[in-house]
Each structure stands twice: as C-alpha cells, then as structure tokens.
Amino acid sequence: MTSTTESIRELLLSRIRDVADYPKPGVMFKDITPLLADPVAFTALTDSLAELCVRHGATKIVGLEARGFILAAPVAVRAGLGFVPVRKAGKLPGATLSQVYELEYGTAEIEIHAEDLAPDDRIMVIDDVLATGGTAEASLELIRRAGAQVAGVAVLMELGFLAGRARLAQGLEGAPLEALITI
C-alpha cells in the first residue's frame, strides 16, 4: 500500500461505480468517470499519483492508452514532469518502437516514440487499472528498449484477483508497483 491516507482511499473508492455485466455478462466493470467528474476526488487522485512520481525519482511519466492518458497528463503537469503516451499500434506518427503482447484471446501491440526517452530518464508508468498486467508489462519492455530506466508503475486500482502484480514482478526489476486501491 502507498502513503495514500485512508480518507483519500475512501473518497476515491466512493467515486468508482460498479457496472454489472459490462462489457459482457459476468463482468463487474469499474467505471471511473464519476471520479473524474468530481473535482475534489480527481484532484486527490492527481496529487496522490504526483507524490508517488516525486518520491520514486521519476523524470518523465508514461501514460497507457486510453484511460491512463486521462490520469497521467495532469499528474505530469502537477509533478513538473514530461508526459509520453504509449499508444496502440499505428496511432503515433514517425519512428516508433513497438511491442506485441498476449491477450486472453490473441495479441495486441503498443508503440512509443523512442526519441522522447533518454538513458538518464526514470519513467513512472501510470494507468487506471492493473488487471492481468499485459499492457503494463509491454510498456516496461518498451521503456527499457528505448534506453530509459523504470522508476515504477502507479495505478488507481489493482484487481488483485487477476494476478497482474505477479506478472510484472520480473519486469519491474525491483522498482515499485503502487496501487492506490486494491480490489
């Protein structure tokens, strides 16, 4: 657990709506749009994530498409750091590094502009949810292939029952994985 106070955790959790059977029957979707719509909760989230970036010595923030962009961009501004998007394949112009990763049924591919990262950069990866860890794991590989260092991974919510933390353990190489809320 992070230094997030229990009251902030409760505030954030109270603004996450459960949507049953979305996107398919049997799934309980965690909708963060009420949290984003609440300026007090969104500010608390942004401040908490920015504090983690500063504490772990990040020099830049990587946000994972798509909800990770919504969280990472204001965190970068608050922490005074650069923001680098990790996009689905084919969405970034120019030269990119790409990484294919396994999904439950098939594969996906993400890309980053390698020139946006330098060898002395320490990158904090930010996303809304850590589920199985596939996208986060692929982003760690991209960061290293671009020559930068991993400062850690920070997420609003970790779905502990999906074992994403275990999947990321080797790729983090001792860097922290911080979840503000674990479900």
Secondary structure, DSSP 8 states (H G I E B T S, - for coil): --S--HHHHHHHHHT-EEEET-SSTT-EEEE-HHHHH-HHHHHHHHHHHHHHHHHTT-SEEEEETTHHHHHHHHHHHHHT-EEEEEEETT-S-SS-EEEEEEETTEEEEEEE-GGG--TT-EEEEEEEEESS-HHHHHHHHHHHHTT-EEEEEEEEEE-GGG-HHHHHHHHHTT--EEEEEE-
